[in-house]
Amino acid sequence: MLAITCPGQGSQSPGFLNPWLELPGVADRLHWLSAVAGIDLAAHGTTSDEETIKDTAIAQPLIVAAGLLSLLALFEHPADGFRVVGAGAGHSVGEITAASAAGVISAEQAMVLVRERGRGMAAAAQATPTGMSAVLGGDPDEVLATIARHGLTPANINGAGQVVAAGTIEQLAALAEAPPAKARVMPLKVAGAFHTEHMSPAVAEMGRLARAVSTHDARVPLVSNVDGAVIHSGREVLSRIVSQVSNPVRWDLCMETLKDLGVTGVIEIPPAGALTGLAKRGLKGVEVLALKTPDDLEAAHRMVREHGSARSASQPTWRLVTAPAKGTVEVGSAGPGAAVTPGDVVARISSLRDTLEVRAHHGGTVVEWLVEDGDPVSPGQPLLRLHPEGSIA
């Protein structure tokens, strides 16, 4: 069985997108995702320095976009991945990448959510100087006890002898001065104490946004950071992503689940490396690959052939039509029960600069409009829900 893993913040490095932009179509796709996120992801993935891409509001959209772009290079069509991938898992913000890859949310919805997640967490991080440090090695019980003694939170329990402590800068400095026996402490390139109570202010806004997002059930089983459970419900996937902002990541349990599922191969998508290292230590006997550059695609395609399990890709219950840009929506004449064919113009988005036609990329029957005529909309916002079977009975 093949699993795809999606890395979290701290995995990015200056210029890591340069080789990917040489692939046909990738630069255009990144330009689109940049427009949705309102961030110049191409510049940040190629020329921005380490300090710039450490900014949470930049790092998180950059990581999600990189993962989605690499998956399009690995699988020419999403259905190819749905048929052969046995499980998906994302670490922290990587859960948004995984949710989009599994068809729970669209790429555009993912970019809007991660943009607001990054902004909210960056704002929360500025309230109090906080950070995170990896604790490597040592006795697991003693490591957790030492972290607690310093008033820190074990924000990431990654398995394979790695726990990430999070809290104030002063608390982290004290941990570095008095670490657990036979363990070393390594500061991480993140801007705040993620997955702790320090991030609580970001949860409320994320929850509000998530309530407005229509989801599909996952077409690939997703392993949750909360407890390592396999989740299929799209609504539950999104709910867990929201709550995880201020709660610990149990990557150790995710790896245990991958082992229990019978995973034989793991491909980590860009910016790859950290999860591959954990898998090498925690999933003995499993072939792992860090998909860092297009040069690794040949090996990745071989792993797909050797570890992928052919299965039918279940059809989604709903399809969404989303806003291509910011503006005011003019709802079309197709009401609930009306048939829509691929390419039909179903709405228009007007801004101060121009008016864009919104076309349905898939045929089906209109189930409901998610906006009203004259509503302001954002890029990637769901406008219309379609039933792909042509009936809502």
Secondary structure, 3 states (H helix, E strand, C coil): CEEEEECCCCCCCCCCCCCHHHCCCHHHHHHHHHHHHCCCHHHHHHCCCHHHHHCHHHHHHHHHHHHHHHHHHHCCCHHHHHHHEEEEEECCCHHHHHHHHCCCCCHHHHHHHHHHHHHHHHHHHHHCCEEEEEEEECCHHHHHHHHHHCCCEEEEEEECCEEEEEEEHHHHHHHHHCCCCCEEEEECCCCCCCCCHHHHHHHHHHHHHHHCCCCCCCCCCEECCCCCCEECCHHHHHHHHHHHHHCCECHHHHHHHHHHHCCCEEEECCCCCHHHHHHHHHCCCCEEEECCCHHHHHHHHHHHHHHCCCCCCCCCCCEEEECCCCEEEEECCCCCCCEECCCCEEEEEECCCCEEEEECCCCEEEEEECCCCCCEECCCCEEEEEECCCCCC
